[in-house]
Amino acid sequence: MDTRLLDILVCPICKGPLDHDKKAQELICKADRLAYPIRDGIPIMWADQARDLQVASAAD
Ligand SMILES: [Zn+2]
C-alpha cells in the first residue's frame, strides 16, 4: 500500500504513530499494544477491530 498514506495515519486512541507490519498486514501501536488490521489495502482504524498484542507473544 502507499507508504505516504501510512505517514498520516495515527492511532485513533493515543494519536501516536503506527508501525506497518508488512508480513502480518497490520498497523501496530506500540503505546497501546494494539494491531489494526489492513484489509484489501485499507487500514481498519477501529479500536474494536484491533488485535490486543498484550495477549499474543510478540516475536520481538
Ligand atoms: Zn495508540
PDB file of the backbone (N, CA, C, O) and the ligand in Angstrom, with CONECT records:
HET     ZN  A 101       1
ATOM      1  N   MET A   1       0.835  -1.202   0.000  1.00  0.00           N
ATOM      2  CA  MET A   1       0.000   0.000   0.000  1.00  0.00           C
ATOM      3  C   MET A   1       0.873   1.256   0.000  1.00  0.00           C
ATOM      4  O   MET A   1       2.086   1.172   0.191  1.00  0.00           O
ATOM      5  N   ASP A   2       0.284   2.362  -0.203  1.00  0.00           N
ATOM      6  CA  ASP A   2       1.011   3.621  -0.296  1.00  0.00           C
ATOM      7  C   ASP A   2       1.613   3.992   1.055  1.00  0.00           C
ATOM      8  O   ASP A   2       0.895   4.208   2.031  1.00  0.00           O
ATOM      9  N   THR A   3       2.940   4.061   1.096  1.00  0.00           N
ATOM     10  CA  THR A   3       3.586   4.345   2.370  1.00  0.00           C
ATOM     11  C   THR A   3       3.318   5.766   2.832  1.00  0.00           C
ATOM     12  O   THR A   3       3.383   6.054   4.027  1.00  0.00           O
ATOM     13  N   ARG A   4       3.015   6.664   1.884  1.00  0.00           N
ATOM     14  CA  ARG A   4       2.708   8.035   2.287  1.00  0.00           C
ATOM     15  C   ARG A   4       1.388   8.097   3.045  1.00  0.00           C
ATOM     16  O   ARG A   4       1.189   8.954   3.906  1.00  0.00           O
ATOM     17  N   LEU A   5       0.496   7.182   2.714  1.00  0.00           N
ATOM     18  CA  LEU A   5      -0.765   7.101   3.451  1.00  0.00           C
ATOM     19  C   LEU A   5      -0.485   6.733   4.907  1.00  0.00           C
ATOM     20  O   LEU A   5      -1.127   7.244   5.824  1.00  0.00           O
ATOM     21  N   LEU A   6       0.485   5.837   5.103  1.00  0.00           N
ATOM     22  CA  LEU A   6       0.801   5.398   6.458  1.00  0.00           C
ATOM     23  C   LEU A   6       1.358   6.540   7.292  1.00  0.00           C
ATOM     24  O   LEU A   6       1.178   6.575   8.509  1.00  0.00           O
ATOM     25  N   ASP A   7       2.041   7.480   6.628  1.00  0.00           N
ATOM     26  CA  ASP A   7       2.632   8.594   7.357  1.00  0.00           C
ATOM     27  C   ASP A   7       1.582   9.464   8.039  1.00  0.00           C
ATOM     28  O   ASP A   7       1.841  10.064   9.083  1.00  0.00           O
ATOM     29  N   ILE A   8       0.397   9.527   7.442  1.00  0.00           N
ATOM     30  CA  ILE A   8      -0.630  10.394   8.012  1.00  0.00           C
ATOM     31  C   ILE A   8      -1.566   9.636   8.937  1.00  0.00           C
ATOM     32  O   ILE A   8      -2.411  10.237   9.601  1.00  0.00           O
ATOM     33  N   LEU A   9      -1.417   8.311   8.982  1.00  0.00           N
ATOM     34  CA  LEU A   9      -2.274   7.524   9.852  1.00  0.00           C
ATOM     35  C   LEU A   9      -1.719   7.527  11.275  1.00  0.00           C
ATOM     36  O   LEU A   9      -0.529   7.297  11.491  1.00  0.00           O
ATOM     37  N   VAL A  10      -2.574   7.782  12.214  1.00  0.00           N
ATOM     38  CA  VAL A  10      -2.187   7.726  13.617  1.00  0.00           C
ATOM     39  C   VAL A  10      -3.185   6.841  14.356  1.00  0.00           C
ATOM     40  O   VAL A  10      -4.287   6.572  13.878  1.00  0.00           O
ATOM     41  N   CYS A  11      -2.764   6.405  15.522  1.00  0.00           N
ATOM     42  CA  CYS A  11      -3.634   5.596  16.354  1.00  0.00           C
ATOM     43  C   CYS A  11      -4.865   6.417  16.762  1.00  0.00           C
ATOM     44  O   CYS A  11      -4.719   7.545  17.232  1.00  0.00           O
ATOM     45  N   PRO A  12      -6.068   5.868  16.591  1.00  0.00           N
ATOM     46  CA  PRO A  12      -7.273   6.610  16.969  1.00  0.00           C
ATOM     47  C   PRO A  12      -7.420   6.785  18.476  1.00  0.00           C
ATOM     48  O   PRO A  12      -8.202   7.617  18.934  1.00  0.00           O
ATOM     49  N   ILE A  13      -6.672   6.005  19.241  1.00  0.00           N
ATOM     50  CA  ILE A  13      -6.784   6.092  20.699  1.00  0.00           C
ATOM     51  C   ILE A  13      -5.808   7.121  21.261  1.00  0.00           C
ATOM     52  O   ILE A  13      -6.205   8.039  21.978  1.00  0.00           O
ATOM     53  N   CYS A  14      -4.508   6.959  20.924  1.00  0.00           N
ATOM     54  CA  CYS A  14      -3.492   7.821  21.527  1.00  0.00           C
ATOM     55  C   CYS A  14      -2.948   8.859  20.550  1.00  0.00           C
ATOM     56  O   CYS A  14      -2.147   9.713  20.931  1.00  0.00           O
ATOM     57  N   LYS A  15      -3.387   8.787  19.272  1.00  0.00           N
ATOM     58  CA  LYS A  15      -2.941   9.712  18.227  1.00  0.00           C
ATOM     59  C   LYS A  15      -1.440   9.593  17.965  1.00  0.00           C
ATOM     60  O   LYS A  15      -0.821  10.498  17.406  1.00  0.00           O
ATOM     61  N   GLY A  16      -0.879   8.484  18.372  1.00  0.00           N
ATOM     62  CA  GLY A  16       0.546   8.258  18.160  1.00  0.00           C
ATOM     63  C   GLY A  16       0.807   7.617  16.809  1.00  0.00           C
ATOM     64  O   GLY A  16      -0.126   7.188  16.130  1.00  0.00           O
ATOM     65  N   PRO A  17       2.090   7.550  16.412  1.00  0.00           N
ATOM     66  CA  PRO A  17       2.457   6.949  15.127  1.00  0.00           C
ATOM     67  C   PRO A  17       2.280   5.436  15.154  1.00  0.00           C
ATOM     68  O   PRO A  17       2.316   4.806  16.211  1.00  0.00           O
ATOM     69  N   LEU A  18       2.088   4.870  13.965  1.00  0.00           N
ATOM     70  CA  LEU A  18       1.867   3.439  13.832  1.00  0.00           C
ATOM     71  C   LEU A  18       2.999   2.803  13.040  1.00  0.00           C
ATOM     72  O   LEU A  18       3.555   3.413  12.127  1.00  0.00           O
ATOM     73  N   ASP A  19       3.333   1.574  13.400  1.00  0.00           N
ATOM     74  CA  ASP A  19       4.299   0.787  12.643  1.00  0.00           C
ATOM     75  C   ASP A  19       3.550  -0.134  11.691  1.00  0.00           C
ATOM     76  O   ASP A  19       2.538  -0.732  12.057  1.00  0.00           O
ATOM     77  N   HIS A  20       4.062  -0.244  10.458  1.00  0.00           N
ATOM     78  CA  HIS A  20       3.425  -1.116   9.478  1.00  0.00           C
ATOM     79  C   HIS A  20       4.097  -2.481   9.521  1.00  0.00           C
ATOM     80  O   HIS A  20       5.271  -2.611   9.176  1.00  0.00           O
ATOM     81  N   ASP A  21       3.359  -3.488   9.940  1.00  0.00           N
ATOM     82  CA  ASP A  21       3.842  -4.869   9.883  1.00  0.00           C
ATOM     83  C   ASP A  21       3.424  -5.434   8.526  1.00  0.00           C
ATOM     84  O   ASP A  21       2.284  -5.858   8.334  1.00  0.00           O
ATOM     85  N   LYS A  22       4.374  -5.428   7.593  1.00  0.00           N
ATOM     86  CA  LYS A  22       4.029  -5.823   6.222  1.00  0.00           C
ATOM     87  C   LYS A  22       3.664  -7.297   6.143  1.00  0.00           C
ATOM     88  O   LYS A  22       2.794  -7.681   5.361  1.00  0.00           O
ATOM     89  N   LYS A  23       4.319  -8.119   6.944  1.00  0.00           N
ATOM     90  CA  LYS A  23       4.075  -9.560   6.896  1.00  0.00           C
ATOM     91  C   LYS A  23       2.660  -9.889   7.398  1.00  0.00           C
ATOM     92  O   LYS A  23       1.924 -10.660   6.783  1.00  0.00           O
ATOM     93  N   ALA A  24       2.311  -9.284   8.521  1.00  0.00           N
ATOM     94  CA  ALA A  24       1.004  -9.557   9.112  1.00  0.00           C
ATOM     95  C   ALA A  24      -0.094  -8.682   8.523  1.00  0.00           C
ATOM     96  O   ALA A  24      -1.279  -8.916   8.761  1.00  0.00           O
ATOM     97  N   GLN A  25       0.312  -7.660   7.741  1.00  0.00           N
ATOM     98  CA  GLN A  25      -0.648  -6.684   7.216  1.00  0.00           C
ATOM     99  C   GLN A  25      -1.455  -6.064   8.353  1.00  0.00           C
ATOM    100  O   GLN A  25      -2.686  -6.090   8.383  1.00  0.00           O
ATOM    101  N   GLU A  26      -0.688  -5.507   9.284  1.00  0.00           N
ATOM    102  CA  GLU A  26      -1.306  -4.838  10.417  1.00  0.00           C
ATOM    103  C   GLU A  26      -0.569  -3.533  10.678  1.00  0.00           C
ATOM    104  O   GLU A  26       0.597  -3.376  10.317  1.00  0.00           O
ATOM    105  N   LEU A  27      -1.261  -2.615  11.303  1.00  0.00           N
ATOM    106  CA  LEU A  27      -0.642  -1.385  11.775  1.00  0.00           C
ATOM    107  C   LEU A  27      -0.556  -1.474  13.292  1.00  0.00           C
ATOM    108  O   LEU A  27      -1.558  -1.656  13.983  1.00  0.00           O
ATOM    109  N   ILE A  28       0.674  -1.342  13.792  1.00  0.00           N
ATOM    110  CA  ILE A  28       0.928  -1.594  15.200  1.00  0.00           C
ATOM    111  C   ILE A  28       1.050  -0.274  15.964  1.00  0.00           C
ATOM    112  O   ILE A  28       1.805   0.615  15.571  1.00  0.00           O
ATOM    113  N   CYS A  29       0.297  -0.161  17.057  1.00  0.00           N
ATOM    114  CA  CYS A  29       0.516   0.925  18.002  1.00  0.00           C
ATOM    115  C   CYS A  29       1.239   0.335  19.208  1.00  0.00           C
ATOM    116  O   CYS A  29       0.673  -0.443  19.976  1.00  0.00           O
ATOM    117  N   LYS A  30       2.506   0.725  19.354  1.00  0.00           N
ATOM    118  CA  LYS A  30       3.294   0.171  20.456  1.00  0.00           C
ATOM    119  C   LYS A  30       2.830   0.712  21.796  1.00  0.00           C
ATOM    120  O   LYS A  30       2.901   0.018  22.811  1.00  0.00           O
ATOM    121  N   ALA A  31       2.356   1.948  21.801  1.00  0.00           N
ATOM    122  CA  ALA A  31       1.920   2.563  23.051  1.00  0.00           C
ATOM    123  C   ALA A  31       0.720   1.826  23.638  1.00  0.00           C
ATOM    124  O   ALA A  31       0.667   1.566  24.840  1.00  0.00           O
ATOM    125  N   ASP A  32      -0.236   1.494  22.785  1.00  0.00           N
ATOM    126  CA  ASP A  32      -1.445   0.805  23.244  1.00  0.00           C
ATOM    127  C   ASP A  32      -1.333  -0.708  23.126  1.00  0.00           C
ATOM    128  O   ASP A  32      -2.183  -1.446  23.626  1.00  0.00           O
ATOM    129  N   ARG A  33      -0.257  -1.171  22.445  1.00  0.00           N
ATOM    130  CA  ARG A  33      -0.091  -2.606  22.167  1.00  0.00           C
ATOM    131  C   ARG A  33      -1.300  -3.160  21.435  1.00  0.00           C
ATOM    132  O   ARG A  33      -1.863  -4.191  21.802  1.00  0.00           O
ATOM    133  N   LEU A  34      -1.678  -2.439  20.383  1.00  0.00           N
ATOM    134  CA  LEU A  34      -2.789  -2.872  19.554  1.00  0.00           C
ATOM    135  C   LEU A  34      -2.326  -2.993  18.113  1.00  0.00           C
ATOM    136  O   LEU A  34      -1.450  -2.251  17.669  1.00  0.00           O
ATOM    137  N   ALA A  35      -2.915  -3.929  17.388  1.00  0.00           N
ATOM    138  CA  ALA A  35      -2.623  -4.106  15.971  1.00  0.00           C
ATOM    139  C   ALA A  35      -3.905  -3.915  15.178  1.00  0.00           C
ATOM    140  O   ALA A  35      -4.874  -4.655  15.348  1.00  0.00           O
ATOM    141  N   TYR A  36      -3.894  -2.909  14.309  1.00  0.00           N
ATOM    142  CA  TYR A  36      -5.054  -2.644  13.458  1.00  0.00           C
ATOM    143  C   TYR A  36      -4.898  -3.400  12.151  1.00  0.00           C
ATOM    144  O   TYR A  36      -3.851  -3.299  11.511  1.00  0.00           O
ATOM    145  N   PRO A  37      -5.896  -4.147  11.741  1.00  0.00           N
ATOM    146  CA  PRO A  37      -5.776  -4.946  10.516  1.00  0.00           C
ATOM    147  C   PRO A  37      -5.837  -4.085   9.267  1.00  0.00           C
ATOM    148  O   PRO A  37      -6.469  -3.029   9.255  1.00  0.00           O
ATOM    149  N   ILE A  38      -5.165  -4.555   8.202  1.00  0.00           N
ATOM    150  CA  ILE A  38      -5.277  -3.933   6.879  1.00  0.00           C
ATOM    151  C   ILE A  38      -5.991  -4.938   5.989  1.00  0.00           C
ATOM    152  O   ILE A  38      -5.476  -6.026   5.730  1.00  0.00           O
ATOM    153  N   ARG A  39      -7.170  -4.573   5.526  1.00  0.00           N
ATOM    154  CA  ARG A  39      -7.964  -5.479   4.698  1.00  0.00           C
ATOM    155  C   ARG A  39      -8.109  -4.907   3.296  1.00  0.00           C
ATOM    156  O   ARG A  39      -8.620  -3.803   3.108  1.00  0.00           O
ATOM    157  N   ASP A  40      -7.645  -5.682   2.311  1.00  0.00           N
ATOM    158  CA  ASP A  40      -7.683  -5.241   0.915  1.00  0.00           C
ATOM    159  C   ASP A  40      -7.002  -3.886   0.748  1.00  0.00           C
ATOM    160  O   ASP A  40      -7.447  -3.042  -0.030  1.00  0.00           O
ATOM    161  N   GLY A  41      -5.911  -3.695   1.496  1.00  0.00           N
ATOM    162  CA  GLY A  41      -5.140  -2.462   1.377  1.00  0.00           C
ATOM    163  C   GLY A  41      -5.708  -1.294   2.145  1.00  0.00           C
ATOM    164  O   GLY A  41      -5.172  -0.187   2.084  1.00  0.00           O
ATOM    165  N   ILE A  42      -6.789  -1.525   2.870  1.00  0.00           N
ATOM    166  CA  ILE A  42      -7.426  -0.434   3.606  1.00  0.00           C
ATOM    167  C   ILE A  42      -7.250  -0.666   5.104  1.00  0.00           C
ATOM    168  O   ILE A  42      -7.724  -1.669   5.637  1.00  0.00           O
ATOM    169  N   PRO A  43      -6.570   0.260   5.787  1.00  0.00           N
ATOM    170  CA  PRO A  43      -6.413   0.112   7.234  1.00  0.00           C
ATOM    171  C   PRO A  43      -7.748   0.249   7.956  1.00  0.00           C
ATOM    172  O   PRO A  43      -8.517   1.176   7.704  1.00  0.00           O
ATOM    173  N   ILE A  44      -8.003  -0.685   8.852  1.00  0.00           N
ATOM    174  CA  ILE A  44      -9.244  -0.652   9.634  1.00  0.00           C
ATOM    175  C   ILE A  44      -8.914   0.007  10.970  1.00  0.00           C
ATOM    176  O   ILE A  44      -8.422  -0.640  11.894  1.00  0.00           O
ATOM    177  N   MET A  45      -9.190   1.292  11.052  1.00  0.00           N
ATOM    178  CA  MET A  45      -8.771   2.062  12.222  1.00  0.00           C
ATOM    179  C   MET A  45      -9.867   2.153  13.272  1.00  0.00           C
ATOM    180  O   MET A  45     -10.264   3.238  13.698  1.00  0.00           O
ATOM    181  N   TRP A  46     -10.339   0.996  13.670  1.00  0.00           N
ATOM    182  CA  TRP A  46     -11.354   0.940  14.713  1.00  0.00           C
ATOM    183  C   TRP A  46     -10.779   0.180  15.900  1.00  0.00           C
ATOM    184  O   TRP A  46     -10.211  -0.901  15.745  1.00  0.00           O
ATOM    185  N   ALA A  47     -10.932   0.749  17.066  1.00  0.00           N
ATOM    186  CA  ALA A  47     -10.380   0.124  18.263  1.00  0.00           C
ATOM    187  C   ALA A  47     -10.995  -1.257  18.496  1.00  0.00           C
ATOM    188  O   ALA A  47     -10.319  -2.166  18.978  1.00  0.00           O
ATOM    189  N   ASP A  48     -12.271  -1.414  18.157  1.00  0.00           N
ATOM    190  CA  ASP A  48     -12.915  -2.709  18.417  1.00  0.00           C
ATOM    191  C   ASP A  48     -12.519  -3.769  17.380  1.00  0.00           C
ATOM    192  O   ASP A  48     -12.843  -4.946  17.540  1.00  0.00           O
ATOM    193  N   GLN A  49     -11.821  -3.351  16.322  1.00  0.00           N
ATOM    194  CA  GLN A  49     -11.320  -4.300  15.336  1.00  0.00           C
ATOM    195  C   GLN A  49      -9.848  -4.637  15.595  1.00  0.00           C
ATOM    196  O   GLN A  49      -9.297  -5.542  14.968  1.00  0.00           O
ATOM    197  N   ALA A  50      -9.232  -3.928  16.493  1.00  0.00           N
ATOM    198  CA  ALA A  50      -7.804  -4.089  16.725  1.00  0.00           C
ATOM    199  C   ALA A  50      -7.520  -5.344  17.543  1.00  0.00           C
ATOM    200  O   ALA A  50      -8.317  -5.763  18.382  1.00  0.00           O
ATOM    201  N   ARG A  51      -6.355  -5.926  17.269  1.00  0.00           N
ATOM    202  CA  ARG A  51      -5.915  -7.111  17.989  1.00  0.00           C
ATOM    203  C   ARG A  51      -5.069  -6.670  19.178  1.00  0.00           C
ATOM    204  O   ARG A  51      -4.229  -5.777  19.066  1.00  0.00           O
ATOM    205  N   ASP A  52      -5.305  -7.310  20.310  1.00  0.00           N
ATOM    206  CA  ASP A  52      -4.571  -6.961  21.527  1.00  0.00           C
ATOM    207  C   ASP A  52      -3.234  -7.682  21.550  1.00  0.00           C
ATOM    208  O   ASP A  52      -3.188  -8.910  21.618  1.00  0.00           O
ATOM    209  N   LEU A  53      -2.143  -6.919  21.491  1.00  0.00           N
ATOM    210  CA  LEU A  53      -0.801  -7.516  21.447  1.00  0.00           C
ATOM    211  C   LEU A  53      -0.315  -7.947  22.824  1.00  0.00           C
ATOM    212  O   LEU A  53       0.703  -8.630  22.934  1.00  0.00           O
ATOM    213  N   GLN A  54      -1.026  -7.559  23.869  1.00  0.00           N
ATOM    214  CA  GLN A  54      -0.582  -7.932  25.203  1.00  0.00           C
ATOM    215  C   GLN A  54      -0.846  -9.402  25.483  1.00  0.00           C
ATOM    216  O   GLN A  54      -0.190 -10.009  26.330  1.00  0.00           O
ATOM    217  N   VAL A  55      -1.815  -9.973  24.764  1.00  0.00           N
ATOM    218  CA  VAL A  55      -2.136 -11.385  24.946  1.00  0.00           C
ATOM    219  C   VAL A  55      -1.201 -12.237  24.104  1.00  0.00           C
ATOM    220  O   VAL A  55      -0.619 -13.207  24.589  1.00  0.00           O
ATOM    221  N   ALA A  56      -1.064 -11.861  22.828  1.00  0.00           N
ATOM    222  CA  ALA A  56      -0.186 -12.622  21.932  1.00  0.00           C
ATOM    223  C   ALA A  56       1.264 -12.334  22.261  1.00  0.00           C
ATOM    224  O   ALA A  56       1.619 -11.205  22.601  1.00  0.00           O
ATOM    225  N   SER A  57       2.096 -13.346  22.161  1.00  0.00           N
ATOM    226  CA  SER A  57       3.513 -13.163  22.398  1.00  0.00           C
ATOM    227  C   SER A  57       4.181 -12.684  21.116  1.00  0.00           C
ATOM    228  O   SER A  57       4.192 -13.384  20.104  1.00  0.00           O
ATOM    229  N   ALA A  58       4.730 -11.494  21.180  1.00  0.00           N
ATOM    230  CA  ALA A  58       5.359 -10.906  20.000  1.00  0.00           C
ATOM    231  C   ALA A  58       6.702 -11.561  19.737  1.00  0.00           C
ATOM    232  O   ALA A  58       7.394 -11.989  20.661  1.00  0.00           O
ATOM    233  N   ALA A  59       7.059 -11.632  18.468  1.00  0.00           N
ATOM    234  CA  ALA A  59       8.316 -12.265  18.072  1.00  0.00           C
ATOM    235  C   ALA A  59       9.521 -11.442  18.538  1.00  0.00           C
ATOM    236  O   ALA A  59      10.594 -11.989  18.791  1.00  0.00           O
ATOM    237  N   ASP A  60       9.337 -10.162  18.645  1.00  0.00           N
ATOM    238  CA  ASP A  60      10.470  -9.325  19.051  1.00  0.00           C
ATOM    239  C   ASP A  60      10.412  -9.116  20.558  1.00  0.00           C
ATOM    240  O   ASP A  60      11.272  -8.439  21.122  1.00  0.00           O
TER     241      ASP A  60
HETATM  242 ZN    ZN A 101      -2.274   4.093  20.338  1.00  0.00          ZN2+
END
